[in-house]
Amino acid sequence: MMSSFILKIIALITMLIDHIGHTLFPQKILFRMIGRIAMPIFAFQIALGYKKTHSKTKYLLRILWFALYSEIPFMMMRNTHLLKSSPSLNTYVSKLWHSTWYLNIGFTFFIALLLLWLLERSKTNTTMIPITLSVFLVSLFLPMDYGFYGVVLVLIFYYFMDHHVLCTSLVFTLTTLYVSITLWLYHSTSIYVQFYMLLALPLIYLYNGEKGKSLKGLFYAFYPIHMLVLVAIKALFFT
């Protein structure tokens, strides 16, 4: 059985492996396969955190702030290919600024939490229903990391985390839909690696209901810092 802390550590390690593969060894598929374990665990933790928090509004704002200060490191890691064609720092910054902006996973989780917050209020205030539907539709088209898949995954964990068979069926169906749509749109067979996300489910189901050690600051700081470190390594040794 695992505490929330242990699950977070597993998610951080597998995320780091994934990003090392993405940034430094893009041809090594094993890094990406291992890395698929991270995001479902983080989605589970986000849903769990929303269930247990004393102030849901503050929790939403904390995730939004996390997303905002992580965006530039995320874009730097996402666009490390610009380093090769940038003779100076000013050129690199200019190219980065004019690249296609893509929102990091923090924004995906914020949208998911915002939907949960709106759904709760829609039960007692029918005027919130069209707002909820609008946010749900917007999540389909926003350029976010994992996008609609990540948003729905949080909702599945929030409502069905205690029903393992149903939860597994829903996550498998969602993943299959995500892979199929991506394959149809981009014709890239590399998307099949996303099925390794399902390996996270047995680990999540080992959660014992305990919080474990509390190192909240570590988890919020690790995400942007490790991306900056990887970009620096890429710039110094791989370009």
N, C-alpha and C positions, 0 to 999 in steps of 0.2 A: 504494500500500500504506500501511497505517496502523498506528501503534504503539498500545498500550493507552492511553497518555496522550491521544493525539488522539481516540480513540473516547470516552474519558471526557469530554473537553471538548465534543464534539458532543452527548453525552447531557445534560450540564449546561445547555448553551445551549438545547436543544430543551425540556428540562424547565422552564426558566425561562419560555420563551415560552408553554408550556402553562399554567403556573400564573398568569401574567399574564392570560391569557385567562379562566381559571376565576375569578380573584379580581376583576379590574377590568373585563373586557370579555366577560361570559358569552354575549352574543349573537353574538360574532364567531367563527364556526366555524373560520376559518382558523388561529387560535391553537391550537385543539385538534387539528386535523389535523397540524400541524407537531409538536405535542407528543407525538403517538403514537410518534414515533421513539425517544424517550428510554428508555422502560421496557425494551424488548427488549435494548437495548445494556447497560443496567445489569444485567439478568438474565444476559447473556453474561459480563459482568465478574465477577459473583458466582460463576458456575460456574468461570470461569478462575482466579479467586483461590483457590477451594477446591482446584483441581488443583495450584496452584503453591506454596501456603503450606507453611511448614516445620512449623507446628503447627495442625492442623485444629481442635483443641479451642479454642485461643486465638482462631482466626478466628471460630468460632461465637460465642464470648463477646463479641468486638469488635462483631459485627453486632447482637447482642442489646442491648448497651449503646447502640449507635447508635440502635436502634429506640426504646429507652426514653427517651432525652433528646430525641428528635425528636417524641414523641407530642403534647405540649402545643402546640408550634408547628403541627403538622399539624392538630390539632383546631380551633385558632384560625382557620387558613386555610379549613378545610372549613366552618366555621360563621360566616363573615363577615356573613351575613345578620342575625345577632343584634345586630350593631352598631347597626342602624337603630332597633331597638326597645329599646335600652338607654340610659336617660338618664344613667347613671353607670357608673363602672368596676366597682363592687361588683355592680351589676345584671348587667352583662355577664359577669363571672366566675361569678356564680351560675347564669345561664342556660347558660353553656358547660359548667359542671360537671354540670348535670342533663340535658344533651343526650345523644343516643344515641352512645355511644362507638364509634369505628371505628379499627381499627389501621392504622398507616401501613405503607408498603412495606417498611420495615426488618423488621417482624415477618413479612411474607410471605417475604422472603428468608431469614430465620432458620429458619422452618419448612422451607423447601426444603433448606437446609444440614443441618438436623437429620435430615431424611429420608435425605439422602445418607450422613451419618455412621452412621445406624442400618442402612441397606442394606449398607454395607461390613461391619458387624459381624454381620449376619444370615447372611453367607456362611460364617462359622466358628462361629456360635453360634445354633442354631435357636430358643433361647428368646427371641431378639430379634425374631423374625418377628411374633408377635402385637403387640408394642410398636410395631413399624414400621407395621403395618396400622392400629393405633389412631391413630397420629399422622396417617397419610394420611387417614383418615376425618374426624378432627377438622378438618383443613385445608379440608374441604368446607364446613364450617358456621361457621367463625370469621369474624366481620365484619372482613375485612382488605382493604386496597387491592389490587385485582386478584385477591385471594383465590386460589382453586384454579388459575386461569389462570396467575398469576405463579409459583406453586409448581411446576407441571408444566413451565412454560417453562424454568426453571432446570435441571430434570432433563433436558430435551431437549438443551439446550446442553451440559450436562456429558457426556452419553453420546454425542452425535452431532455435536458441533461441527465435526469434521473430515470429515463426510460431508454435503456441502452439499445435494445433491439430496434425500436422505432427511430431513435437518434441515428444509429448506424445506417438504416435504410434511407433516411432523409439525406444524410451526408453523402452516401454513395450516389444517390439519384442526382443531387446537386452537382457533385463532381463530374459525373458522366455528362450532364447537360453542359457544364462549363467547358469541358474538354471538347465536346462535339461542336459547340458553337464556335469556339476558338479555332478549331481545325477547319471548319467550314469557311470562316472569315479570312484566315491567314494561311491555310494550307501548310502548316508547319507541324510535322510529326513529332517534334520535340515536346509538344504539349502533353503527350502521353505520360511524361514524367510526373505530372500533377496527380496521378493516381496514387503515388507514394504518400500523399497526404493522409490516406486512410490508415497508414501505420501509426499515426498519432492517436487514433481512437483507443486502442488497448491501454496506452499509457494514461490517457485522460480518465478512463474508467477505473483506474487504480487509485484515483483521488480519494483520500480518506476523510475528507471534510475538515482537516486541520490546516491552519494557516502556516505553521512552521516559523522559521526565522523571518524577521521583517527587515528587508533592505530595499525599501521602496525607491529611495533615491538612486540606487544602483541600476535598477531596471529602466528608469526613465532616462538616465544619463548614458547607459551603455549603447543604446541604439544610435544616436547621432555621433558619439565619440568613435565607436569602432568603424563607422563608415569613413570618417575623416582620416583615421589611421590607415585604412586600406587604400584610400586615394593617395595619401602621401607615399606609401610603399610602392604603389603603381607608378607614380611620377618619378621616384628615385631609382627604382630597380627594373622596371618593366617597360620603359619607353626609350 
